[in-house]
Amino acid sequence: MHDLGCRYYKPINKKEQAEERKEETGRAIRTTRSDILNYVNSSPILVKVGTGCESQNFIVHKDLVLSRSVFFQNALNGSWIEADERLVPLPEDEPALFSLYLKLPYVSHSDQIECDTDKTSTDSSVVADKYAVLSKLYVLADKLMDDTAKETILAAILARSKEAFKGSLYYPAIDSIQIIYEGTREGSPARQLMVDLYTDFVTSSFVAEKAEAVPKEFLHDLFISLLTKRAPVKGA
């Protein structure tokens, strides 16, 4: 359960929501069919994700990851030992997340990213779980230096924030903020998105009750954003 989750209530404007959905679904983000065919014909590489009994091996088409990830470009085209052995280890990462990362080129639209959450749950924690998975996925894409994947994931987070769950809209819980701020650098677009979402919908009770639970960098960024968007004082 995500007791650190936050929720904002907002009347659902169905016409506005439909227009936003139409605009978003018109943005194709997947790899083209011809590119996929070319990737399938490229030589495979082995990516070992995780350590010990939890590790998992993935056979990946070389050209697919090279076309998107600077990390893999450096590993396979440089003087790294991985280039000779055609094996890239990712011991610190989760196999389930890497599996989800590999599916991103085949996703048509950002809201089609399928996270491994309990879809049968009737509790709002399922929303927080999806935000958390997307946040971890973004950190992985950032590590792999895959800008296309990062844009897709940010679009998915934004789409999730506009999708009602039982009549309410939810923004990312505190665990998602912690994941993003611990896994990215200053100036990250993901950090900015978290700040933007909280700037629009944060309440005074959140600041009073949850301030100790969130990264101090986030509070600093949030306060700057709130002050920037605050209406100017008359006569000042």
N, C-alpha and C positions, 0 to 999 in steps of 0.2 A: 504494500500500500504506500502511496505517496502522500504522507501527511504534510510534506512541505510543498505540495502542489498549490497552485493558485488558479483562481477562476474569476473571470469577469462576465457580467451579464450584459447583454446588448440585444435590443429588439432585432429580430431577424427580418431584414428587408429582402423578401424573396426575389423581387425584380432585380435589385442590385446584385444579389448573390448569383442569380442566373447569368447576368451580364458578365460578372467577374469570371464565372466558370467558363463561359463561352470564350472569353479572351484568353484564359489560361490554357484551355484545351486546344487552342489554335496554335500553341507554340510547340512544335515538334522538337524533341531534345535527344532522340535516340540516334544511334549510328545508322547511316543509310544501308539499304539492303546490299548494294554493290560493295560497300566497304566490308560488311560482314562476310561476304563470300570471299573477299581477298584475305581477310584475317584467318578464315578457316583453312585456307591453303598454306598459311605460313607455318614455319616449324614450331613445335611445342617447346615450352620450358616448364620446369618444375618449381613450384613455390611451396615451401614448407612453412606453415603457419602454426604458431604456438610451440610449446615444449612438452616433452614427456608423453604420457599416455593421452594427453589432451590435444596433441598436435595433429595436424591433418595436412595431407599433400594435395595440391591442386595442379592439374595439368592445364596450362594456359597457352593460348595462341600468342606467340611472341609479338607479332605486329599489332595485335589489339592493345596490349598494355603499352607498347612503345609509342603508339600514336597518341596516348593520353597522359602517361605518367613520366615525369622527368626523373623520378626515382628509379624506375625500371630502365630508362634510357642510360642513366649513369651506371647502373649495375651490369647491364648487358652489352653496352657498346664501349665501355672504358677498359681500364686495366684491372678492374676488380677480378678476384678469383671466380666470382659468379659468372663472369662472361665466358670463361673457359668451361666451367662445369655445367653451365645452363641450369643452375639451381640457385634460387634466391630464397634465403631464410628470412622469415619475419617472426622471430621468437616471442616478441612482446605483444603480438596481436591475437585477436580472437578469430578462430576459423569461421564461426557463424557470420561475423561481420565481413570478413574477406569474401565469403561466398556471396553475400548481399552486394558487395562492391562490384564483383564480377558481373552481376546482372544489370548494372546501371546502363551500359551501352545499348541494351535491348529494351529499355523502358521507353514507351512512347511519350508519356507525360509524367510530370513530377508527382502527381497524386497516385501513380500506379506503383510506387515503390512499396513492396510488400514486406513489412517488418514482422518479425516472429513474435507477435504479442497474442494474448488471449482474446481472440475476436468474439468469443461467446460471452465475455464478461459484460455485465450490465453496469459496472462501476466505472467512474470517470478515471480510475487508475490506468485503464487501457489507453487513454489518450496520453497520459504522462509517460507510459511505457514507450509509446511510439516516438514521442519527442526525445526520450533518452536514447533510443536506438539510432534515430537520425542524427543526434548530436555526436554519438560515438562514431557513426559512419563518416560524419564530416571530419572529425579529427583524423581518422584513417586516411581519407582522401587528401587531407592537408599534408600528412606525413609522406604520402606517395606523390605529392606535388602534381595532383590531377585537377586542374582548374575547371575542366568541364564537369567532372563529378561534383565538385564543390558547388558549382552553380545549380546543378540539378537538385542537390540535397537542400540547399537554402530555399529553392522554390518549393520543395516538398514541405519544409517547416512552415513557410508562409501560407501555403495552401491549407495545411492542417489548422492553422490559427483562424482561418476563415470558415472552417467546416463545423457546423453545430453538432453537439453531442447531447441528446436529450434536451434540446431547446436552449442550451447554453454554449457559449464560445469559451474555449480554454487557451491559455498561453502556457509556455513551457514551465515546468516545475523547477524548483531550485536545483535539483540534481542535474538537470540539463545545463543550467548556467555553470555549475561547477565543472561539468565535463568539458564544456566549451572553453572556459577560462583557464583550466589546467592544461588543456591540450593544444592551445593556439597562442600565437604571439599578439602583442599589442597592435592594434590596427586591423585585426582580422575582420572580414566581412561578417562572419558568424557572430562575433562579439557585438558588432554593430546591430545586427538583426535582433539579438536578445535585448539590447538596450532600447531599440525602437519599439519593440512590442511592450516592454514594461513602461516606457515613457507614455504611451498612449493609454494604458489601462491600469497602471499601478495605483494602489490606494495608500492612504496614510497609515492604515493599520498594518500593511505589509512592511513598511519601513520600520515601524515600531516593534513589530513582533519577530520579523525574520532577518533583521539586519546582521545579526551575529552569524547567521547560517550561510550567507552568500559571500563570495570572494570580495575582498575590499576593493579590488580593481573594478569590479562590476558596480559597486556602490558609487565609486568615484565617477565612472562613466555615466551612470544613471543620473546622478545629481547634476552633472554638467549638462546633460541633455534636457533635464527638466527645467533648469534655469534658462537654457537657450530658448526653449519653446514657451516659456512663461510670458504672458502678456506684459509689456512694459508698464511701469508705474507712471500714472499721469503726473505731469509736472517734473518728472525726473530728467 
